[in-house]
Each structure stands twice: as C-alpha cells, then as structure tokens.
Amino acid sequence: MWITAVSLAAWCWLVLCQGFYWRTDVRLPPRREPREWPSVCVVVPARDEAAVLAAGLPSLLAQDYPGRAEVFLVDDGSTDGTGELARELSRRHGGLPLTVGSPGEPPAGWTGKLWAVRYGIGLARAREPEYLLLTDADIAHAPDSLRELVAAAGTGGFDVVSQMARLRVESRWERLVVPAFVYFFAQLYPFRRIGRRGSRTAAAAGGCVLLRSGMAEQAGIPDSIRHAVIDDVALARAVKGSGGRVWLGLADRVDSVRPYPRLHDLWRMVSRSAYAQLRHNPLVLLGTVAGLALVYLVPPAALAVGAAGGSAPTAVLGGLAWAVMAGTYLPMLRYYGQPAWLALLLPCTAFLYLLMTVDSAVQHYRGRGAAWKGRTYARPGAVPEEG
C-alpha cells in the first residue's frame, strides 16, 4: 500500500511540476514574416535511404521559400543508390538546387551521422547562409515548412527552432509504441521549459532543426559534439551552453515517412541509443529501471493485488495512479489520432521500453552499442564498425 502511495505521489508531482509535459499544444511560436528573407542551406545526411528518399527529398526541393535556399544531400557510403536516386529526383521534380556529396568514412572519434552533417555544413558554408536546416532523408515537409521555421526563429530570437516530426502510426506496433516514444521524450525534456529564458533544459528533434549559422560556429557545431550518439540533444545543449536560445515543439505538417511495421524495428530504434541516454552508467540504469517500475508498473499491479487480496486502500491507490497515468497520455494519443483506450495499455508499453533499455545496456557491454545505419559504437569515441 505504501509503495502504491509513493507511486501516486510521483504521478501527482509529474502532472503538476514537470513542465506540463503531457500537453500537446506547444507548436511553432508566434511569428511574422521578415522584410528580407535570410539565406538557408538544407543539409540532409543520408545513408542507404533509397526506400524513403522519394517521399522526403521532393518535399524539400518544393519548398516555397522567398529567399535563397539550397539543398545539400550527403550520401554517406550508401550501397542502395541513394545518391543516384537523389539526383534523379532533382531532375524529375526541379525546385531548389541540389548538391550531392560524399564524405568518405568517418575518422575515429566521430559518430557517422555527425560526420555526414559536418561534411554537409562544410559544403554549405561556401554559400555563407544565415541559417542551416538539418533534416533527415525520411522527413516530409509541407511546402511552407522552411519559411515558417525561419519566421519563427527571427521573430522569437531563437538560435535553434526544432520540430518533433509526426512519426508514422499505421501498424499495430506503431500504434502501441510510437506515441509513447514522444510522450516519454517530452517527459524527459518538457517542451515548455526548453524555450523558456534562463532554463537549463535543452533538447531538439534531429529530423527538423533550423540552426543559425553564426551560433553553429560559436558553439563549434558539429565538432564540439562529434562523440554524441543522441546528437539532437547534444546540439541543443551546446547552443544553450554558448548562450543561445532553443525552441522545440510538436509539428503539424512535418512528418516522418519511415515505417516501423514490426516490434523488432521499433526495438532497434529505441535500444540503439537508450543506454547512451543514461551516459552508460550502470547505477543510472538501475535507477531508471526502478523508477519505471515504480511509476508505470506498480499502479496496475496494486489494483490487481489489492482487489484479489481484499485490500481496498491498495486497490484504490493503484486505480487512482493508473487513472492519472492514462489521463496524461490521452493528449498524445489524440495528437496521433489514436483511440483513447490505448491509454490503459501505457504500463505495457512502459514495460517494453524498460526491456529495450536493458537490452541497450547489454548490447553496449557486448561491444555493439549505439548505432547509425549499420555503424555501431561500442563506447563514446570508439572507431565505427560496419555491421
């Protein structure tokens, strides 16, 4: 009963004191169009992305942007014809100018994606852009996405404006796991705190990051974060550490087209970086497992045990905690257009995430830790391995 009471107290604290993370109304801030539109270079790191490129790249080429803009796609050692397909899509669709380049293998001390980003930024700097848009090959942007991002950055004085792309939710496993992925991310990094002046909370969403070029140089990006596996969060921290301002919110018309039809696909997405999030610290891992169990697993267990054992207080406390939990999840389910009853399954989803986190640690100690597109990193700064 007392353990259940602690779980309920934890939920009350999360609801009231964790930046109202459960709300989904943090969208692009108020903005107005500038008198003169600044120049922008779009950098797209791509490794074996032929399967999704046709749904993402044309949306970038078709951006309705009044200023000067150009797209740089970095073909990072693809074996599926990603670079050739990008050129063909550019010839077919026209739109913004496209440059395709290849950086070669990353040296020791660089994660693969950041090495590709570095190469793309190097190409872009020859154009002297005022902003860089860092986006992924699987992200589809609405035609006015770039102008809305630039207007928001200029109006609010932000050095980083990032949107959490709406992930695909079509398969059964996507419906169960994907909304919770964004929900847990927001719980760790409440969006309202990120954009607040003086707040130390920093995060971004790697699929859509508009970065002021001057701040990139001031913060030493990407060189200063070359070891980072969770590069979007590291980028936001580097910007805030250099005195910059960061904004992060949910997207309305920026969508990820990458499918995750099987649990295995989603498992890899989470486990590839979960232990890196915990700084590869076994004690933090134990605390995380205990915390997930207390907050997400105790309420339904207490309701069941209390009802079966005739302990009304235990059952009531467990039921209340579960109800609060489900209530905080409902806004995210509505954002993803999912049925409300899925909120009752959040403990099951949390248990899956617990197992994914443990598996991430196991893979790390087996020498196959975080990965990006087949490159694995056993520890921060390790030499990439192909796999």
N, C-alpha and C positions, 0 to 999 in steps of 0.2 A: 504493500500500500504506500509506504513512504517513497519507494523508488518511483512509483507512478506519480506521486505528488510532485516529485522533483521534475519529472518529465513534463507535467502540465505547467509547472512554473517556467520551465525552459521555453515552452511554446508561447506563454504569455510575454516573456521577455523578447522573443524573436518577433512577435507580432507588433509590439509597441516600440521597441528600442533598436531594431536592426534596419533602420533607414527605410521602413515601409517597403522592403524588398519585394513583397508579394504583389504590389500594384504594377499594372502594365501600361500605365498612361505616360510613361517617360518616352516621349517621341521627340523628333527634331525640335529644338528650341525656337522661339520667335526669331524671325529673320526678315531682312529686307534686301532687295537687290542692290548691289553696289553701282556706283556711277560708271566705273570701269571694271570689267571683269578680269581678275588676275589669271595668269597663265598656269596651266596644270599639266603635269605629266602623270600618266597612269602606269603603274608598274604591276605586272602580273607574273608571279613566279609559277611555273608550270612544269610538272614532271609526270609524264605518262597520263595526260589529261584528255586524250582524244575522245574518250567516251562522253565527256560532259562539255567539251570546249564549244561545240556548235550551239549549245543553249546559253552559254555565258558570254563569250567574246563578242558576238554580234551586238549584244545589248550595250557594250562599251563603245563599239565603233559607231553606234547610232545615237550617242549622247547629243542632246540638243543643248549645247553649251555656247553661249555668246562670245566667250573669249577664246584664246588659243589653247588647244588641247591636243595631246598626242598620246598614243598607247605604246608601251614597251612590254612585249611578252618575252620572258626569259625561259627559253627551252632548256631545262636543267637535266641534260643527259637522257632525254626520253627515248624509249625504244619502240613507241607505238605511232610515230609520225606526228607528234603534237605540233612541232614547228612547221612542217609542211602543211598541215591542216589549217593552222593559223593564217598562213599566207594565202591559202585558197579562200578562206572565209573573208579575208580582207578584199581580195579581188572580186569576190562574188557580191559582197554587201556594200563595199565602199565605206564612206563615213570618215571618221577620224583617221589620220595617218597611223600606220602600224609599222613598228620596227621589231624584228625577231632576232634575238641574240642568244648565245650560249656561253656560259661562264667556265665550263670545264669542271673538273672535280674539286670540291671544297678542300682547302688545306686543313691540317689538324687545328682543332680549336674552334671550328665553325660548324654550326648545325646547317644542314643542307638548305633549308628554306631561306635562312637569313643570308647565306652566301649568294643565293639567287637574287634576293632583294638587293643586296649590296651591288651586284653587277648591274641590275636594272636602274638603281639610283645613279650609278656612275654614268650610264648612258644618258639618263635624263638630265643630269647636271649640265651637259653641253648646251641644253636649251635654256638654262637659267630659269626654271619655273618658280613661281611663288608658292605653289602647293604641289604635293605629291599625293596621289591616291593609290594606296596599297590595297589591292583586292585580289581575290583568288579566282582561279580559272572556272570554278563551278558556281560562281555568283552571277546571277542575272539582275541587272539594274534597270529600273524604269527609265524612260528617255530623259526625264528631268532630274535624275538622281544626282549627277555631278553638280549641277547649278544649285540645287537645294543644299547640298553639303557645303559648298563654297559660301553661299549666302549665310548659312548658319554660323560658320566659322568666323566670317567677317563681322557679322552683327554682334555676336556674343564675345568676340575677342578670344576665341579658343585657338590653341595651337594644334589640338587634335580633336576632330569630330569623328566619332565611330558609331556605326550602327550594327546591332546584332541581327544579322540576316535571318530571315524566317526559314528555318530548316524544313525539309520535306517530311510530311507525316501522311504516308499512304499505306504502308504495310502495317500489320498488327504490331510488330515490334517497334516500329517507328512511333506509333500512337502511344505505346506504353512508356518508351524511354526518352524520346526527343523532347517533349515539353518539360519533363523533369530535368533534363540536362540544362536547359535555360533557367529553370526555376532554381536549381542548386547554384548555378553560376551567379545569379542575382542575389542569392542568399549570402554568398561569399563576398561579392562586390556590389553592394547596393548602389543602383544607378544614381539615385539622388545624391548620395554622398560624393560620387566621383566628380560631378560637375560643380560642387559647392566650393567657393573660395575658402582656402585655408584647410580643406580636408586632405588627409593623407591617403585616403582610399584612391587607388589608381588601377584602372583596367581598360582594355579596349577589346574589340572583337576583330580578329585578324582578317575576316572576309571583307571588311569595308572600313578602312582607316584613312581619313584625309589628314595629312600631316603638313604643317607649314615648313617649307624648305629651310628657312633660317633657323627654326628650332631643331630640325634634324641635324644641322651642322653643330649647333650649340650643344646638343645633348650627345653628339658623337654617334648618332644612329646611322647604320646598324652596328658599327664596330664595337660600341660600348656594351652591346647585348649579344655578342656573337655566340656565346655559350648557351644562350637561353633556348630551352625547348618550348616553353609557353611564351612565345615571342611577343604576342599581342599585349599581355600583361606587363612583360618586361619593358616594352616600348613605352607604355603609359607611365610606368614608374620612372623611367629615365627622363621623360619630358617633365613630369612633376618635380623630380629631383633637380632639374635645371631651371625651375621657376616658372614652367609653362602651365597652361590650363588645359584640362582634358574634359571632354563630354562624351558620354556613352548612353545610348538608349536603344529601344526596340525599333525595328524597321517596319515600315508599312509596305514598301514596294522594292525591297532588296531581298531577293530570295536565293537560297541555296538549291541547286538542282541535283545535287549528288544523292543518289539513292542508297539507303541502308536497308535492304529487304530482309536480311537475316539478323538474328541476335549476334552472330559472330562478327558481322560488320560493325555493329554498334559497340560491341565489346572492345574491338580493336581501337575504335575511335576514342573511347574513354581511357582504356588501360594504357595506351601508348604514352600518356603524359600524366596520369593521375599521381604516380609516386613522385614525379618531378615537382608537382604542385605542393607536395609535402616536404620538399627540399631533401629528399632521400634520407629522411630521418626516421629510424625505427620507432623512437619514442612518440614522435608526432603521428606516425601511422597507428600505433596502439591507441593514442588518444582519440584519433579520428574514428577508428572502429568502435571504441566505447561510446563516443558521442553519437554516432549514427544509430547504434543500438538503443541508447537511452531515449533519443528524441523520436525516432521513427518506428522502432520495433516494440518498445515497451507498451505503448498505448493499446494496440490491438491485442497483444498478449495478455495484458492486465484485464482487459474487458472479457476475454475468453476465460481466463483463470478465475477471475472474480465471480463470473456468472456460474461457472461449473462448481466452484468451491463454496458458494453461498456467501462470499464477501462483497456485500453491496458497495461499501466505500471504494474498494479496489476497482470494481466494475464501473462505477460512476466516474471516478477519476480517469480511468482508461478511456471510457467513452467520450468524456469531455475533451481530453487531449487529442484523440483521434478526430473529433469533430472540428477542433481548431485547425489541426493539420490540414484536413480536407478543405476547409474554408479558405485557407491561404493559397491553396493550389488551384482553386476554381478560376481566378482571373487568367492564369496562364493557359488553362485548358480552353477558355473562351477565346483567347488570342489565337490559339491554334485551331479553333473550330471543332473541338473535340467534345464528346458527351460528358456531362457533369459526373456521371457515376465512376468515371476513371479516377476521380479524386480519392475514392475509397481504396484504390489499389496503390496509392503512393507508398505505403510501407513495403509492399512487394518490390516496387521499383527501387526504393532506397536499399533494400537488401541486395538487389542486383548490383547497384553501384558499390556497395560495400565489398562484394566479391570481386568486382572489377579492380577496385583499389588495391586489394590484397594481391590479386594476380599481377598488377603492375609492379608491385614490390618484388614479387617472386621472379618476374622476368628481368628486373633490374639486377638482382643478385645472381641470376644465371648468365649475365653478360649481354642480355638483349633487352635493354631498357627502352627509353623513348625512341620513337621512330618518325621519319617523314618520308613517305613514298618509297619504302623499301630500304632506306638508310637507317640504321639503328645506332643508338648512342648509349653505351653501357654506363657512362658517368659523364658529368659535365666536363667538357673539354676533350672527350675521347675522340679518337680518329674514327670517322664513319666507316661502317662496314656495309657492303651490299648484301641484301638478303630478301 
